[in-house]
Amino acid sequence: MNRRHLLKGLALLGIGTSVGTIRAGAQAATPPARKPIVLYCDLSVDPAREREMLDAFHNHFKPAAESFRGRGYIDLKMLKLRSVIQGGPAPASSINYRFQLTYESEEQRQVWIRSDVHEKNWPLIENTVLNKDYLVLLTDSV
């Protein structure tokens, strides 16, 4: 066996091991990524004002929310309840929409809800609901 080739091979192996160790150490030092929060509001939208609410959501509220991209905003949906497939208790019979907002953190969502643009646009939706004491759930992605 050629001793020179053996030494070169061992040197390369040592370098590879050192780089791998450095990479592993750097990954361990990186803090774990925060997981987003998701907020749900179960809304009882007045059936006579449903079209008004959807217009306000799509043409005013959602574009305003999307202006917070890069400041924590991830996603926003207005979901129409179709049916309960399993389990209970079911939402009250008047609940016909679920509002779903996803943000990088609760702190960033708080900045959004205190903003002038939110305070101007949320009433366009909230004024179409029959009961303003709606259920609001704040959840953590896990």
Buried (B, 14 or more C-beta within 10 A) or exposed (E): EEEEEEEEEEEEEEEEEEEEEEEEEEEEEEEEEEEBBBBBBBBBBBEEBBEBBBEBBEEBBBEBBEEBEEEBBBEBEBEEEEEEEEEEEEBEEBBBBBBBBBBBBEEBBEBBEEBEBBEEBBEBBBEBBBEEEBBEEEEEEE
